[in-house]
Amino acid sequence: MKYRAEITVMPLKALLDPQGKAITASMKNVGVPEISNVRAGKHITLEVEAPDRESAEQKVDIACRKLLANPIMEYFEFRVLDPEDMKKA
């Protein structure tokens, strides 16, 4: 079966986020100074072929740990959508 994964990769909270800091500083310029403490990361979607959801989650976890996120600087979260959920999304 084919599953879709939605992955979010973000800088570790303990680390400075220069991109987020620059975005925060620009909020005043675009008329929304109420927005602060922006953290910028990556959103990744992918499809994975697996016999079941648990296997799909394991494959996505491996991809995140080995390629998509740098554990020294980033953390990741993901959710795997079942084929039926993919039709709705």
C-alpha positions, 0 to 999 in steps of 0.5 A: 500500500502507498502511504503519505507522510507529512514531516515537519523539521524545525531548529532545536529550541535551544539554538538560535534561529537566524531565519526566524529572527529575520522574519520576526524583525520584518513583521513590523514592516508588513503591518503585523508587529503583534507576531513574534518569536517566529521559528522557521523550518521545513515541511516535507511530504512524501509517499512511501510504499509499505505493507502496513502503517507501522512499517510506513512509519518506521521507513519515514523515521529512518528517512528523517533520522538519516537524511531529512533532519540534522539531529545536531541542529534540528528535531522532526515530527511526522504523521503518516496518512492511510490511503483512505485519509489521502483521498480526503486530504 
